[in-house]
């Protein structure tokens, strides 16, 4: 199961980095007064799939018997990371103006800091077999 721990860690770190990159990208669009491009919407879909991939690996590890100190908290956070980007898109009704870019930038940086906080508090690993 060490392989799954490694895959989970790599995907989770990729999610943090991708969140930061998306935050910078949307902040630059907002500062330039540009509308959100189709490329950005594709990146939003990609980060959602990435978060879902992390969650799926976590579910596989949990079903295999591996646990974290606070598994329930981990799953609550991961569900947040999966639904919030499409949720913001829905709340904004697909707007692509400067305000939407600002909102996505704030959310991306918030997601990155949330993920970093999860990592610092040991909510992402290592996944271990419970003591018998």
Secondary structure, DSSP 8 states (H G I E B T S, - for coil): -HHHHHHHHHHHHHHHHHHHHHHHHHHHHHHHT----HHHHHHHHHHHHHHHHHHHHHHHHHHTTEE-TTHHHHHHHHHHHHHHHHHHHHHTTT--SHHHHHHHHHHHHHHHHHHHHHHHTTSS---EE---
